[in-house]
Amino acid sequence: VRIVVLGGTGVVGRHVVELAIARSHDVASGSRHNRTGLPVPQHYVDLRTGHGLAELLHPDDVVIDVTNVTAMRAASAISAFEQTAGHVVTAAARARVTRLVLLSIVGIDEVPLGYYRGKLAQEATYRTGKVPVTVLRSTQFHEFPGQMLAAATRGPIAILPRSMIQPVAARDVASALLDAAEGPPVSRMPDLGGPEIHALPDLARRLLRSRNESTRVLAAWLPGRSARLMSQGALLLREGRTSSQTFDQWLTTADRRS
Ligand SMILES: NC(=O)c1ccc[n+]([C@@H]2O[C@H](COP(=O)([O-])OP(=O)(O)OC[C@H]3O[C@@H](n4cnc5c(N)ncnc54)[C@H](OP(=O)(O)O)[C@@H]3O)[C@@H](O)[C@H]2O)c1
């Protein structure tokens, strides 16, 4: 079985590609930009238009979708995820792909953030297709505090919400996605999270210390229902599997890319 990774150049996608090769699969990756140093041929696809999918997908492939969209407001996130997912399910049915595996996020049905409403719409669109779908929901990656810092830093200060998160190694998420691709067809894998729960600002401070950076992190009680729910633990694993690598362990590994 060939594994096609949509978004194989991304934070989790690179791990999916590497582990799929290590598990002796034939692997192809699709995304919009070619990056240097990829271990497999990179095919041009744009899920917003569907361009390139017909050429990339073959009968009996298993497709793992780890693409992303940048929209944060509900209307644009919903429309972007419906569009990208719609193109995948249509092209997958035409190509007679065996199975689709989609990565989603723990807690998206509890927290009404625009981006999470987009992820719910992505899951729902996947379910409308003819090809069987397996969804894996994970908690935030170890890379998440760094992504939030990059977005929130203004000069010497970063203001971050007091969200509680349970960060997980992107490599462990990639491994679970491959288990889903290789295993029997199930609609939903057990949710996956990391071994520890932390406040987001605390992890951002640890990351900055490890980089010897002096940015000051202010932990804020942000207004709104989503911020309140996230500070109360709505993004944490309720039931499912926990993986073993902690945030501090990840900080010292070669997996770390930020
Ligand atoms: N970050 C987290 O903590 C976290 C936690 C749980 C689940 N997730 C989910 O995991 C998925 C992947 O997240 P990530 O952080 O790994 O994303 P990422 O690093 O932003 O990577 C996204 C990948 O998708 C490709 N891509 C983006 N738009 C595309 C398009 N229109 N057509 C084709 N390829 C496209 C990107 O390459 P190009 O830009 O070159 O096209 C890249 O390879 C997301 O759906 C996210 O919701 C993330």
The ligand as a MOL file (V3000), in Angstrom:
LIG
                    3D

  0  0  0     0  0            999 V3000
M  V30 BEGIN CTAB
M  V30 COUNTS 48 52 0 0 0
M  V30 BEGIN ATOM
M  V30 1 N -0.1210 22.4540 15.7000 0
M  V30 2 C -0.7350 21.7140 16.6250 0
M  V30 3 O -0.4530 21.8040 17.8210 0
M  V30 4 C -1.8120 20.7030 16.1810 0
M  V30 5 C -2.3670 19.8310 17.1220 0
M  V30 6 C -3.3300 18.8920 16.7040 0
M  V30 7 C -3.7230 18.8530 15.3770 0
M  V30 8 N -3.1820 19.7310 14.4970 0 CHG=1
M  V30 9 C -3.6250 19.6780 13.0970 0
M  V30 10 O -2.5730 19.0910 12.3630 0
M  V30 11 C -2.6100 19.5790 11.0180 0
M  V30 12 C -1.1890 19.9200 10.6050 0
M  V30 13 O -0.6740 20.8920 11.4930 0
M  V30 14 P 0.8380 21.3900 11.3520 0
M  V30 15 O 1.0840 22.2940 12.5200 0
M  V30 16 O 1.7280 20.2350 11.0800 0 CHG=-1
M  V30 17 O 0.7100 22.2850 10.0290 0
M  V30 18 P 1.8540 23.0520 9.2280 0
M  V30 19 O 3.1890 22.8890 9.8660 0
M  V30 20 O 1.3260 24.4180 8.9680 0
M  V30 21 O 1.9240 22.2400 7.8500 0
M  V30 22 C 0.8670 22.2870 6.9520 0
M  V30 23 C 1.2360 21.4780 5.7290 0
M  V30 24 O 0.1360 21.5560 4.7950 0
M  V30 25 C 0.5980 22.0750 3.5460 0
M  V30 26 N -0.4750 22.8990 3.0030 0
M  V30 27 C -1.0140 24.0260 3.5440 0
M  V30 28 N -1.9810 24.5010 2.7400 0
M  V30 29 C -2.0540 23.6630 1.6750 0
M  V30 30 C -2.8430 23.6360 0.4910 0
M  V30 31 N -3.7670 24.5790 0.2280 0
M  V30 32 N -2.6570 22.6320 -0.3820 0
M  V30 33 C -1.7170 21.6690 -0.1320 0
M  V30 34 N -0.9390 21.6450 0.9600 0
M  V30 35 C -1.1020 22.6390 1.8520 0
M  V30 36 C 1.8550 22.8800 3.9090 0
M  V30 37 O 2.7350 23.0260 2.8230 0
M  V30 38 P 2.5950 24.2800 1.7840 0
M  V30 39 O 2.3570 25.4970 2.6180 0
M  V30 40 O 3.8840 24.2560 1.0420 0
M  V30 41 O 1.4330 23.9520 0.8950 0
M  V30 42 C 2.4620 21.9660 4.9570 0
M  V30 43 O 3.0940 20.8690 4.3490 0
M  V30 44 C -3.5980 20.7470 11.0120 0
M  V30 45 O -4.7850 20.3670 10.3760 0
M  V30 46 C -3.8570 21.0430 12.4760 0
M  V30 47 O -5.1860 21.4470 12.7320 0
M  V30 48 C -2.2280 20.6460 14.8540 0
M  V30 END ATOM
M  V30 BEGIN BOND
M  V30 1 1 1 2
M  V30 2 2 2 3
M  V30 3 1 2 4
M  V30 4 1 4 5
M  V30 5 2 4 48
M  V30 6 2 5 6
M  V30 7 1 6 7
M  V30 8 2 7 8
M  V30 9 1 8 9
M  V30 10 1 8 48
M  V30 11 1 9 10
M  V30 12 1 9 46
M  V30 13 1 10 11
M  V30 14 1 11 12
M  V30 15 1 11 44
M  V30 16 1 12 13
M  V30 17 1 13 14
M  V30 18 2 14 15
M  V30 19 1 14 16
M  V30 20 1 14 17
M  V30 21 1 17 18
M  V30 22 2 18 19
M  V30 23 1 18 20
M  V30 24 1 18 21
M  V30 25 1 21 22
M  V30 26 1 22 23
M  V30 27 1 23 24
M  V30 28 1 23 42
M  V30 29 1 24 25
M  V30 30 1 25 26
M  V30 31 1 25 36
M  V30 32 1 26 27
M  V30 33 1 26 35
M  V30 34 2 27 28
M  V30 35 1 28 29
M  V30 36 1 29 30
M  V30 37 2 29 35
M  V30 38 1 30 31
M  V30 39 2 30 32
M  V30 40 1 32 33
M  V30 41 2 33 34
M  V30 42 1 34 35
M  V30 43 1 36 37
M  V30 44 1 36 42
M  V30 45 1 37 38
M  V30 46 2 38 39
M  V30 47 1 38 40
M  V30 48 1 38 41
M  V30 49 1 42 43
M  V30 50 1 44 45
M  V30 51 1 44 46
M  V30 52 1 46 47
M  V30 END BOND
M  V30 END CTAB
M  END
